[in-house]
Amino acid sequence: MLKDLVEHIVKRLVDKPEAVQVSEISGEQATIIELRVASEDLGKVIGKEGRTARSIRTLVHAAATKEKKRAVLEILE
C-alpha cells in the first residue's frame, strides 16, 4: 500500500511518469521505500527547500502509522 501511495503521488508531480520507480524493502524495524525519478524531475520531487519531499514523507509516515508500521522514504538519484 505504501509503495502504491508514493507512486500515485509522484507520478502526478513529474513530467516523465514512466521513469518513476518505487521499490519497497521490508526490514525488521521498518519498511524502506526507495524512489527513483528521471534526473530532470528530481527538483520537482524534492521541491523548494525540500518542502515537497517533506510532505510526501509526512503522508508516508501517516499511512504507515495507520498500519502500525514504521516507514522511511529515500529519494535516490
PDB file with SEQRES, HELIX, SHEET and CRYST1 records, atoms N, CA, C and O in Angstrom:
SEQRES   1 A   77  MET LEU LYS ASP LEU VAL GLU HIS ILE VAL LYS ARG LEU          
SEQRES   2 A   77  VAL ASP LYS PRO GLU ALA VAL GLN VAL SER GLU ILE SER          
SEQRES   3 A   77  GLY GLU GLN ALA THR ILE ILE GLU LEU ARG VAL ALA SER          
SEQRES   4 A   77  GLU ASP LEU GLY LYS VAL ILE GLY LYS GLU GLY ARG THR          
SEQRES   5 A   77  ALA ARG SER ILE ARG THR LEU VAL HIS ALA ALA ALA THR          
SEQRES   6 A   77  LYS GLU LYS LYS ARG ALA VAL LEU GLU ILE LEU GLU              
HELIX    1 AA1 LEU A    2  LEU A   13  1                                  12    
HELIX    2 AA2 PRO A   17  ALA A   19  5                                   3    
HELIX    3 AA3 SER A   39  ASP A   41  5                                   3    
HELIX    4 AA4 LEU A   42  ILE A   46  1                                   5    
HELIX    5 AA5 LYS A   48  GLY A   50  5                                   3    
HELIX    6 AA6 ARG A   51  LYS A   66  1                                  16    
SHEET    1 AA1 3 GLN A  21  SER A  26  0                                        
SHEET    2 AA1 3 THR A  31  ARG A  36 -1                                        
SHEET    3 AA1 3 ALA A  71  LEU A  76  1                                        
CRYST1    1.000    1.000    1.000  90.00  90.00  90.00 P 1           1          
ATOM      1  N   MET A   1       0.812  -1.194   0.000  1.00  0.00           N  
ATOM      2  CA  MET A   1       0.000   0.000   0.000  1.00  0.00           C  
ATOM      3  C   MET A   1       0.858   1.260   0.000  1.00  0.00           C  
ATOM      4  O   MET A   1       0.548   2.211  -0.718  1.00  0.00           O  
ATOM      5  N   LEU A   2       1.926   1.287   0.788  1.00  0.00           N  
ATOM      6  CA  LEU A   2       2.784   2.465   0.862  1.00  0.00           C  
ATOM      7  C   LEU A   2       3.463   2.730  -0.477  1.00  0.00           C  
ATOM      8  O   LEU A   2       3.589   3.875  -0.911  1.00  0.00           O  
ATOM      9  N   LYS A   3       3.893   1.662  -1.116  1.00  0.00           N  
ATOM     10  CA  LYS A   3       4.533   1.771  -2.427  1.00  0.00           C  
ATOM     11  C   LYS A   3       3.565   2.401  -3.425  1.00  0.00           C  
ATOM     12  O   LYS A   3       3.943   3.292  -4.185  1.00  0.00           O  
ATOM     13  N   ASP A   4       2.328   1.941  -3.422  1.00  0.00           N  
ATOM     14  CA  ASP A   4       1.312   2.473  -4.337  1.00  0.00           C  
ATOM     15  C   ASP A   4       1.011   3.942  -4.049  1.00  0.00           C  
ATOM     16  O   ASP A   4       0.809   4.733  -4.971  1.00  0.00           O  
ATOM     17  N   LEU A   5       0.982   4.295  -2.784  1.00  0.00           N  
ATOM     18  CA  LEU A   5       0.732   5.680  -2.391  1.00  0.00           C  
ATOM     19  C   LEU A   5       1.812   6.604  -2.942  1.00  0.00           C  
ATOM     20  O   LEU A   5       1.499   7.628  -3.549  1.00  0.00           O  
ATOM     21  N   VAL A   6       3.070   6.256  -2.737  1.00  0.00           N  
ATOM     22  CA  VAL A   6       4.182   7.072  -3.216  1.00  0.00           C  
ATOM     23  C   VAL A   6       4.157   7.167  -4.734  1.00  0.00           C  
ATOM     24  O   VAL A   6       4.323   8.246  -5.302  1.00  0.00           O  
ATOM     25  N   GLU A   7       3.950   6.032  -5.380  1.00  0.00           N  
ATOM     26  CA  GLU A   7       3.921   6.017  -6.848  1.00  0.00           C  
ATOM     27  C   GLU A   7       2.797   6.903  -7.383  1.00  0.00           C  
ATOM     28  O   GLU A   7       3.001   7.641  -8.347  1.00  0.00           O  
ATOM     29  N   HIS A   8       1.645   6.839  -6.784  1.00  0.00           N  
ATOM     30  CA  HIS A   8       0.487   7.638  -7.194  1.00  0.00           C  
ATOM     31  C   HIS A   8       0.772   9.141  -7.063  1.00  0.00           C  
ATOM     32  O   HIS A   8       0.468   9.914  -7.971  1.00  0.00           O  
ATOM     33  N   ILE A   9       1.338   9.536  -5.961  1.00  0.00           N  
ATOM     34  CA  ILE A   9       1.634  10.957  -5.719  1.00  0.00           C  
ATOM     35  C   ILE A   9       2.699  11.459  -6.677  1.00  0.00           C  
ATOM     36  O   ILE A   9       2.522  12.494  -7.321  1.00  0.00           O  
ATOM     37  N   VAL A  10       3.800  10.736  -6.774  1.00  0.00           N  
ATOM     38  CA  VAL A  10       4.955  11.206  -7.545  1.00  0.00           C  
ATOM     39  C   VAL A  10       4.658  11.236  -9.044  1.00  0.00           C  
ATOM     40  O   VAL A  10       5.106  12.148  -9.739  1.00  0.00           O  
ATOM     41  N   LYS A  11       3.922  10.268  -9.547  1.00  0.00           N  
ATOM     42  CA  LYS A  11       3.631  10.250 -10.980  1.00  0.00           C  
ATOM     43  C   LYS A  11       2.835  11.471 -11.419  1.00  0.00           C  
ATOM     44  O   LYS A  11       2.894  11.855 -12.588  1.00  0.00           O  
ATOM     45  N   ARG A  12       2.104  12.080 -10.517  1.00  0.00           N  
ATOM     46  CA  ARG A  12       1.342  13.275 -10.848  1.00  0.00           C  
ATOM     47  C   ARG A  12       2.162  14.555 -10.719  1.00  0.00           C  
ATOM     48  O   ARG A  12       1.735  15.617 -11.173  1.00  0.00           O  
ATOM     49  N   LEU A  13       3.323  14.459 -10.109  1.00  0.00           N  
ATOM     50  CA  LEU A  13       4.191  15.626  -9.942  1.00  0.00           C  
ATOM     51  C   LEU A  13       5.185  15.806 -11.085  1.00  0.00           C  
ATOM     52  O   LEU A  13       5.555  16.934 -11.411  1.00  0.00           O  
ATOM     53  N   VAL A  14       5.615  14.717 -11.688  1.00  0.00           N  
ATOM     54  CA  VAL A  14       6.738  14.757 -12.615  1.00  0.00           C  
ATOM     55  C   VAL A  14       6.290  14.874 -14.072  1.00  0.00           C  
ATOM     56  O   VAL A  14       5.129  14.641 -14.407  1.00  0.00           O  
ATOM     57  N   ASP A  15       7.259  15.246 -14.937  1.00  0.00           N  
ATOM     58  CA  ASP A  15       6.992  15.336 -16.373  1.00  0.00           C  
ATOM     59  C   ASP A  15       7.110  13.979 -17.059  1.00  0.00           C  
ATOM     60  O   ASP A  15       6.470  13.742 -18.083  1.00  0.00           O  
ATOM     61  N   LYS A  16       7.926  13.088 -16.497  1.00  0.00           N  
ATOM     62  CA  LYS A  16       8.123  11.754 -17.078  1.00  0.00           C  
ATOM     63  C   LYS A  16       7.650  10.684 -16.092  1.00  0.00           C  
ATOM     64  O   LYS A  16       8.466  10.072 -15.404  1.00  0.00           O  
ATOM     65  N   PRO A  17       6.334  10.457 -16.022  1.00  0.00           N  
ATOM     66  CA  PRO A  17       5.827   9.460 -15.063  1.00  0.00           C  
ATOM     67  C   PRO A  17       6.279   8.035 -15.365  1.00  0.00           C  
ATOM     68  O   PRO A  17       6.301   7.190 -14.470  1.00  0.00           O  
ATOM     69  N   GLU A  18       6.639   7.762 -16.614  1.00  0.00           N  
ATOM     70  CA  GLU A  18       7.091   6.401 -16.958  1.00  0.00           C  
ATOM     71  C   GLU A  18       8.458   6.093 -16.366  1.00  0.00           C  
ATOM     72  O   GLU A  18       8.841   4.926 -16.277  1.00  0.00           O  
ATOM     73  N   ALA A  19       9.203   7.123 -15.959  1.00  0.00           N  
ATOM     74  CA  ALA A  19      10.536   6.918 -15.380  1.00  0.00           C  
ATOM     75  C   ALA A  19      10.494   6.720 -13.865  1.00  0.00           C  
ATOM     76  O   ALA A  19      11.529   6.457 -13.252  1.00  0.00           O  
ATOM     77  N   VAL A  20       9.326   6.840 -13.260  1.00  0.00           N  
ATOM     78  CA  VAL A  20       9.201   6.692 -11.801  1.00  0.00           C  
ATOM     79  C   VAL A  20       9.321   5.220 -11.426  1.00  0.00           C  
ATOM     80  O   VAL A  20       8.603   4.371 -11.956  1.00  0.00           O  
ATOM     81  N   GLN A  21      10.243   4.928 -10.501  1.00  0.00           N  
ATOM     82  CA  GLN A  21      10.424   3.566  -9.994  1.00  0.00           C  
ATOM     83  C   GLN A  21      10.348   3.607  -8.470  1.00  0.00           C  
ATOM     84  O   GLN A  21      11.075   4.358  -7.819  1.00  0.00           O  
ATOM     85  N   VAL A  22       9.474   2.804  -7.924  1.00  0.00           N  
ATOM     86  CA  VAL A  22       9.315   2.734  -6.475  1.00  0.00           C  
ATOM     87  C   VAL A  22       9.508   1.286  -6.048  1.00  0.00           C  
ATOM     88  O   VAL A  22       8.863   0.381  -6.578  1.00  0.00           O  
ATOM     89  N   SER A  23      10.406   1.076  -5.082  1.00  0.00           N  
ATOM     90  CA  SER A  23      10.594  -0.266  -4.547  1.00  0.00           C  
ATOM     91  C   SER A  23      10.435  -0.230  -3.033  1.00  0.00           C  
ATOM     92  O   SER A  23      10.726   0.774  -2.382  1.00  0.00           O  
ATOM     93  N   GLU A  24       9.972  -1.336  -2.497  1.00  0.00           N  
ATOM     94  CA  GLU A  24       9.689  -1.433  -1.064  1.00  0.00           C  
ATOM     95  C   GLU A  24      10.542  -2.544  -0.472  1.00  0.00           C  
ATOM     96  O   GLU A  24      10.500  -3.686  -0.929  1.00  0.00           O  
ATOM     97  N   ILE A  25      11.318  -2.197   0.550  1.00  0.00           N  
ATOM     98  CA  ILE A  25      12.178  -3.171   1.217  1.00  0.00           C  
ATOM     99  C   ILE A  25      11.701  -3.288   2.664  1.00  0.00           C  
ATOM    100  O   ILE A  25      11.774  -2.330   3.433  1.00  0.00           O  
ATOM    101  N   SER A  26      11.217  -4.459   3.020  1.00  0.00           N  
ATOM    102  CA  SER A  26      10.713  -4.671   4.377  1.00  0.00           C  
ATOM    103  C   SER A  26      11.822  -5.202   5.261  1.00  0.00           C  
ATOM    104  O   SER A  26      12.457  -6.207   4.940  1.00  0.00           O  
ATOM    105  N   GLY A  27      12.052  -4.532   6.364  1.00  0.00           N  
ATOM    106  CA  GLY A  27      13.042  -4.963   7.330  1.00  0.00           C  
ATOM    107  C   GLY A  27      12.381  -5.314   8.646  1.00  0.00           C  
ATOM    108  O   GLY A  27      11.156  -5.290   8.768  1.00  0.00           O  
ATOM    109  N   GLU A  28      13.201  -5.640   9.626  1.00  0.00           N  
ATOM    110  CA  GLU A  28      12.667  -5.977  10.946  1.00  0.00           C  
ATOM    111  C   GLU A  28      12.076  -4.758  11.641  1.00  0.00           C  
ATOM    112  O   GLU A  28      10.990  -4.825  12.216  1.00  0.00           O  
ATOM    113  N   GLN A  29      12.797  -3.649  11.583  1.00  0.00           N  
ATOM    114  CA  GLN A  29      12.377  -2.443  12.288  1.00  0.00           C  
ATOM    115  C   GLN A  29      11.455  -1.558  11.460  1.00  0.00           C  
ATOM    116  O   GLN A  29      10.502  -0.981  11.984  1.00  0.00           O  
ATOM    117  N   ALA A  30      11.744  -1.452  10.155  1.00  0.00           N  
ATOM    118  CA  ALA A  30      10.995  -0.512   9.336  1.00  0.00           C  
ATOM    119  C   ALA A  30      10.929  -0.966   7.888  1.00  0.00           C  
ATOM    120  O   ALA A  30      11.650  -1.873   7.473  1.00  0.00           O  
ATOM    121  N   THR A  31      10.067  -0.332   7.137  1.00  0.00           N  
ATOM    122  CA  THR A  31       9.964  -0.545   5.705  1.00  0.00           C  
ATOM    123  C   THR A  31      10.626   0.636   5.023  1.00  0.00           C  
ATOM    124  O   THR A  31      10.359   1.787   5.371  1.00  0.00           O  
ATOM    125  N   ILE A  32      11.488   0.360   4.053  1.00  0.00           N  
ATOM    126  CA  ILE A  32      12.166   1.420   3.326  1.00  0.00           C  
ATOM    127  C   ILE A  32      11.542   1.503   1.946  1.00  0.00           C  
ATOM    128  O   ILE A  32      11.471   0.509   1.225  1.00  0.00           O  
ATOM    129  N   ILE A  33      11.091   2.698   1.583  1.00  0.00           N  
ATOM    130  CA  ILE A  33      10.524   2.958   0.268  1.00  0.00           C  
ATOM    131  C   ILE A  33      11.587   3.717  -0.521  1.00  0.00           C  
ATOM    132  O   ILE A  33      11.948   4.837  -0.159  1.00  0.00           O  
ATOM    133  N   GLU A  34      12.087   3.115  -1.597  1.00  0.00           N  
ATOM    134  CA  GLU A  34      13.094   3.767  -2.433  1.00  0.00           C  
ATOM    135  C   GLU A  34      12.411   4.340  -3.660  1.00  0.00           C  
ATOM    136  O   GLU A  34      11.653   3.647  -4.340  1.00  0.00           O  
ATOM    137  N   LEU A  35      12.682   5.605  -3.941  1.00  0.00           N  
ATOM    138  CA  LEU A  35      12.065   6.302  -5.061  1.00  0.00           C  
ATOM    139  C   LEU A  35      13.138   6.775  -6.025  1.00  0.00           C  
ATOM    140  O   LEU A  35      14.105   7.426  -5.630  1.00  0.00           O  
ATOM    141  N   ARG A  36      12.955   6.440  -7.292  1.00  0.00           N  
ATOM    142  CA  ARG A  36      13.851   6.915  -8.353  1.00  0.00           C  
ATOM    143  C   ARG A  36      13.002   7.610  -9.401  1.00  0.00           C  
ATOM    144  O   ARG A  36      11.958   7.105  -9.813  1.00  0.00           O  
ATOM    145  N   VAL A  37      13.470   8.787  -9.830  1.00  0.00           N  
ATOM    146  CA  VAL A  37      12.799   9.530 -10.893  1.00  0.00           C  
ATOM    147  C   VAL A  37      13.844   9.966 -11.913  1.00  0.00           C  
ATOM    148  O   VAL A  37      15.045   9.853 -11.666  1.00  0.00           O  
ATOM    149  N   ALA A  38      13.386  10.462 -13.056  1.00  0.00           N  
ATOM    150  CA  ALA A  38      14.312  10.986 -14.059  1.00  0.00           C  
ATOM    151  C   ALA A  38      15.066  12.170 -13.455  1.00  0.00           C  
ATOM    152  O   ALA A  38      14.523  12.899 -12.625  1.00  0.00           O  
ATOM    153  N   SER A  39      16.308  12.356 -13.870  1.00  0.00           N  
ATOM    154  CA  SER A  39      17.151  13.401 -13.267  1.00  0.00           C  
ATOM    155  C   SER A  39      16.546  14.793 -13.406  1.00  0.00           C  
ATOM    156  O   SER A  39      16.707  15.627 -12.514  1.00  0.00           O  
ATOM    157  N   GLU A  40      15.854  15.057 -14.511  1.00  0.00           N  
ATOM    158  CA  GLU A  40      15.250  16.387 -14.677  1.00  0.00           C  
ATOM    159  C   GLU A  40      14.015  16.583 -13.794  1.00  0.00           C  
ATOM    160  O   GLU A  40      13.570  17.716 -13.608  1.00  0.00           O  
ATOM    161  N   ASP A  41      13.461  15.514 -13.253  1.00  0.00           N  
ATOM    162  CA  ASP A  41      12.296  15.612 -12.367  1.00  0.00           C  
ATOM    163  C   ASP A  41      12.671  15.609 -10.891  1.00  0.00           C  
ATOM    164  O   ASP A  41      11.803  15.778 -10.034  1.00  0.00           O  
ATOM    165  N   LEU A  42      13.931  15.421 -10.588  1.00  0.00           N  
ATOM    166  CA  LEU A  42      14.364  15.325  -9.194  1.00  0.00           C  
ATOM    167  C   LEU A  42      14.023  16.594  -8.408  1.00  0.00           C  
ATOM    168  O   LEU A  42      13.603  16.520  -7.253  1.00  0.00           O  
ATOM    169  N   GLY A  43      14.202  17.741  -9.031  1.00  0.00           N  
ATOM    170  CA  GLY A  43      13.891  19.011  -8.369  1.00  0.00           C  
ATOM    171  C   GLY A  43      12.415  19.154  -8.044  1.00  0.00           C  
ATOM    172  O   GLY A  43      12.058  19.735  -7.019  1.00  0.00           O  
ATOM    173  N   LYS A  44      11.561  18.634  -8.900  1.00  0.00           N  
ATOM    174  CA  LYS A  44      10.119  18.709  -8.652  1.00  0.00           C  
ATOM    175  C   LYS A  44       9.715  17.838  -7.473  1.00  0.00           C  
ATOM    176  O   LYS A  44       8.830  18.203  -6.699  1.00  0.00           O  
ATOM    177  N   VAL A  45      10.358  16.692  -7.339  1.00  0.00           N  
ATOM    178  CA  VAL A  45      10.025  15.783  -6.242  1.00  0.00           C  
ATOM    179  C   VAL A  45      10.550  16.336  -4.914  1.00  0.00           C  
ATOM    180  O   VAL A  45       9.890  16.216  -3.881  1.00  0.00           O  
ATOM    181  N   ILE A  46      11.732  16.938  -4.948  1.00  0.00           N  
ATOM    182  CA  ILE A  46      12.303  17.497  -3.722  1.00  0.00           C  
ATOM    183  C   ILE A  46      11.598  18.803  -3.358  1.00  0.00           C  
ATOM    184  O   ILE A  46      11.270  19.027  -2.192  1.00  0.00           O  
ATOM    185  N   GLY A  47      11.365  19.658  -4.340  1.00  0.00           N  
ATOM    186  CA  GLY A  47      10.656  20.908  -4.093  1.00  0.00           C  
ATOM    187  C   GLY A  47      11.552  21.970  -3.496  1.00  0.00           C  
ATOM    188  O   GLY A  47      12.698  21.713  -3.127  1.00  0.00           O  
ATOM    189  N   LYS A  48      11.006  23.166  -3.411  1.00  0.00           N  
ATOM    190  CA  LYS A  48      11.744  24.299  -2.873  1.00  0.00           C  
ATOM    191  C   LYS A  48      12.032  24.075  -1.394  1.00  0.00           C  
ATOM    192  O   LYS A  48      11.121  23.884  -0.589  1.00  0.00           O  
ATOM    193  N   GLU A  49      13.314  24.102  -1.056  1.00  0.00           N  
ATOM    194  CA  GLU A  49      13.797  23.862   0.315  1.00  0.00           C  
ATOM    195  C   GLU A  49      13.350  22.503   0.860  1.00  0.00           C  
ATOM    196  O   GLU A  49      13.262  22.323   2.075  1.00  0.00           O  
ATOM    197  N   GLY A  50      13.068  21.545  -0.035  1.00  0.00           N  
ATOM    198  CA  GLY A  50      12.694  20.199   0.392  1.00  0.00           C  
ATOM    199  C   GLY A  50      11.272  20.059   0.878  1.00  0.00           C  
ATOM    200  O   GLY A  50      10.932  19.061   1.514  1.00  0.00           O  
ATOM    201  N   ARG A  51      10.431  21.039   0.591  1.00  0.00           N  
ATOM    202  CA  ARG A  51       9.061  21.019   1.117  1.00  0.00           C  
ATOM    203  C   ARG A  51       8.222  19.886   0.535  1.00  0.00           C  
ATOM    204  O   ARG A  51       7.469  19.236   1.260  1.00  0.00           O  
ATOM    205  N   THR A  52       8.347  19.645  -0.769  1.00  0.00           N  
ATOM    206  CA  THR A  52       7.557  18.588  -1.395  1.00  0.00           C  
ATOM    207  C   THR A  52       7.973  17.224  -0.857  1.00  0.00           C  
ATOM    208  O   THR A  52       7.123  16.398  -0.526  1.00  0.00           O  
ATOM    209  N   ALA A  53       9.276  16.991  -0.770  1.00  0.00           N  
ATOM    210  CA  ALA A  53       9.772  15.723  -0.228  1.00  0.00           C  
ATOM    211  C   ALA A  53       9.319  15.538   1.218  1.00  0.00           C  
ATOM    212  O   ALA A  53       8.939  14.437   1.614  1.00  0.00           O  
ATOM    213  N   ARG A  54       9.358  16.596   1.994  1.00  0.00           N  
ATOM    214  CA  ARG A  54       8.924  16.523   3.388  1.00  0.00           C  
ATOM    215  C   ARG A  54       7.437  16.190   3.470  1.00  0.00           C  
ATOM    216  O   ARG A  54       7.017  15.424   4.337  1.00  0.00           O  
ATOM    217  N   SER A  55       6.646  16.763   2.574  1.00  0.00           N  
ATOM    218  CA  SER A  55       5.208  16.486   2.561  1.00  0.00           C  
ATOM    219  C   SER A  55       4.924  15.033   2.193  1.00  0.00           C  
ATOM    220  O   SER A  55       4.068  14.392   2.804  1.00  0.00           O  
ATOM    221  N   ILE A  56       5.638  14.515   1.198  1.00  0.00           N  
ATOM    222  CA  ILE A  56       5.458  13.112   0.807  1.00  0.00           C  
ATOM    223  C   ILE A  56       5.856  12.201   1.959  1.00  0.00           C  
ATOM    224  O   ILE A  56       5.178  11.212   2.238  1.00  0.00           O  
ATOM    225  N   ARG A  57       6.954  12.533   2.627  1.00  0.00           N  
ATOM    226  CA  ARG A  57       7.399  11.728   3.777  1.00  0.00           C  
ATOM    227  C   ARG A  57       6.369  11.754   4.900  1.00  0.00           C  
ATOM    228  O   ARG A  57       6.158  10.744   5.571  1.00  0.00           O  
ATOM    229  N   THR A  58       5.726  12.901   5.108  1.00  0.00           N  
ATOM    230  CA  THR A  58       4.692  13.017   6.138  1.00  0.00           C  
ATOM    231  C   THR A  58       3.506  12.116   5.813  1.00  0.00           C  
ATOM    232  O   THR A  58       2.969  11.451   6.699  1.00  0.00           O  
ATOM    233  N   LEU A  59       3.095  12.092   4.546  1.00  0.00           N  
ATOM    234  CA  LEU A  59       1.995  11.228   4.133  1.00  0.00           C  
ATOM    235  C   LEU A  59       2.347   9.756   4.286  1.00  0.00           C  
ATOM    236  O   LEU A  59       1.517   8.959   4.724  1.00  0.00           O  
ATOM    237  N   VAL A  60       3.573   9.391   3.927  1.00  0.00           N  
ATOM    238  CA  VAL A  60       4.024   8.003   4.068  1.00  0.00           C  
ATOM    239  C   VAL A  60       4.044   7.611   5.548  1.00  0.00           C  
ATOM    240  O   VAL A  60       3.611   6.519   5.916  1.00  0.00           O  
ATOM    241  N   HIS A  61       4.549   8.509   6.385  1.00  0.00           N  
ATOM    242  CA  HIS A  61       4.598   8.241   7.826  1.00  0.00           C  
ATOM    243  C   HIS A  61       3.189   8.051   8.391  1.00  0.00           C  
ATOM    244  O   HIS A  61       2.957   7.147   9.194  1.00  0.00           O  
ATOM    245  N   ALA A  62       2.250   8.902   7.971  1.00  0.00           N  
ATOM    246  CA  ALA A  62       0.868   8.798   8.459  1.00  0.00           C  
ATOM    247  C   ALA A  62       0.218   7.490   8.013  1.00  0.00           C  
ATOM    248  O   ALA A  62      -0.466   6.834   8.799  1.00  0.00           O  
ATOM    249  N   ALA A  63       0.434   7.112   6.750  1.00  0.00           N  
ATOM    250  CA  ALA A  63      -0.139   5.860   6.243  1.00  0.00           C  
ATOM    251  C   ALA A  63       0.476   4.655   6.954  1.00  0.00           C  
ATOM    252  O   ALA A  63      -0.227   3.695   7.268  1.00  0.00           O  
ATOM    253  N   ALA A  64       1.781   4.702   7.207  1.00  0.00           N  
ATOM    254  CA  ALA A  64       2.456   3.608   7.903  1.00  0.00           C  
ATOM    255  C   ALA A  64       1.977   3.497   9.344  1.00  0.00           C  
ATOM    256  O   ALA A  64       1.777   2.392   9.849  1.00  0.00           O  
ATOM    257  N   THR A  65       1.796   4.614   9.996  1.00  0.00           N  
ATOM    258  CA  THR A  65       1.311   4.620  11.374  1.00  0.00           C  
ATOM    259  C   THR A  65      -0.080   4.010  11.461  1.00  0.00           C  
ATOM    260  O   THR A  65      -0.399   3.295  12.411  1.00  0.00           O  
ATOM    261  N   LYS A  66      -0.898   4.300  10.466  1.00  0.00           N  
ATOM    262  CA  LYS A  66      -2.246   3.735  10.438  1.00  0.00           C  
ATOM    263  C   LYS A  66      -2.197   2.211  10.358  1.00  0.00           C  
ATOM    264  O   LYS A  66      -3.072   1.533  10.896  1.00  0.00           O  
ATOM    265  N   GLU A  67      -1.178   1.673   9.690  1.00  0.00           N  
ATOM    266  CA  GLU A  67      -0.998   0.226   9.589  1.00  0.00           C  
ATOM    267  C   GLU A  67      -0.138  -0.331  10.724  1.00  0.00           C  
ATOM    268  O   GLU A  67       0.214  -1.510  10.719  1.00  0.00           O  
ATOM    269  N   LYS A  68       0.197   0.515  11.691  1.00  0.00           N  
ATOM    270  CA  LYS A  68       1.049   0.146  12.837  1.00  0.00           C  
ATOM    271  C   LYS A  68       2.424  -0.335  12.375  1.00  0.00           C  
ATOM    272  O   LYS A  68       2.949  -1.334  12.868  1.00  0.00           O  
ATOM    273  N   LYS A  69       2.993   0.400  11.417  1.00  0.00           N  
ATOM    274  CA  LYS A  69       4.318   0.110  10.891  1.00  0.00           C  
ATOM    275  C   LYS A  69       5.154   1.372  10.957  1.00  0.00           C  
ATOM    276  O   LYS A  69       4.665   2.442  11.318  1.00  0.00           O  
ATOM    277  N   ARG A  70       6.427   1.232  10.603  1.00  0.00           N  
ATOM    278  CA  ARG A  70       7.332   2.372  10.507  1.00  0.00           C  
ATOM    279  C   ARG A  70       7.896   2.359   9.097  1.00  0.00           C  
ATOM    280  O   ARG A  70       8.329   1.314   8.611  1.00  0.00           O  
ATOM    281  N   ALA A  71       7.894   3.514   8.431  1.00  0.00           N  
ATOM    282  CA  ALA A  71       8.369   3.574   7.050  1.00  0.00           C  
ATOM    283  C   ALA A  71       9.279   4.776   6.850  1.00  0.00           C  
ATOM    284  O   ALA A  71       9.117   5.818   7.485  1.00  0.00           O  
ATOM    285  N   VAL A  72      10.244   4.601   5.946  1.00  0.00           N  
ATOM    286  CA  VAL A  72      11.202   5.655   5.605  1.00  0.00           C  
ATOM    287  C   VAL A  72      11.206   5.794   4.093  1.00  0.00           C  
ATOM    288  O   VAL A  72      11.293   4.797   3.376  1.00  0.00           O  
ATOM    289  N   LEU A  73      11.113   7.025   3.604  1.00  0.00           N  
ATOM    290  CA  LEU A  73      11.182   7.283   2.166  1.00  0.00           C  
ATOM    291  C   LEU A  73      12.559   7.787   1.817  1.00  0.00           C  
ATOM    292  O   LEU A  73      13.031   8.777   2.375  1.00  0.00           O  
ATOM    293  N   GLU A  74      13.209   7.096   0.882  1.00  0.00           N  
ATOM    294  CA  GLU A  74      14.522   7.523   0.393  1.00  0.00           C  
ATOM    295  C   GLU A  74      14.382   7.911  -1.067  1.00  0.00           C  
ATOM    296  O   GLU A  74      13.891   7.129  -1.881  1.00  0.00           O  
ATOM    297  N   ILE A  75      14.815   9.118  -1.395  1.00  0.00           N  
ATOM    298  CA  ILE A  75      14.787   9.581  -2.766  1.00  0.00           C  
ATOM    299  C   ILE A  75      16.185   9.405  -3.326  1.00  0.00           C  
ATOM    300  O   ILE A  75      17.134  10.042  -2.869  1.00  0.00           O  
ATOM    301  N   LEU A  76      16.305   8.528  -4.326  1.00  0.00           N  
ATOM    302  CA  LEU A  76      17.610   8.193  -4.886  1.00  0.00           C  
ATOM    303  C   LEU A  76      17.820   8.900  -6.216  1.00  0.00           C  
ATOM    304  O   LEU A  76      16.871   9.173  -6.951  1.00  0.00           O  
ATOM    305  N   GLU A  77      19.088   9.191  -6.512  1.00  0.00           N  
ATOM    306  CA  GLU A  77      19.404   9.836  -7.781  1.00  0.00           C  
ATOM    307  C   GLU A  77      19.644   8.809  -8.857  1.00  0.00           C  
ATOM    308  O   GLU A  77      19.925   9.167 -10.001  1.00  0.00           O  
TER     309      GLU A  77                                                      
END                                                                             
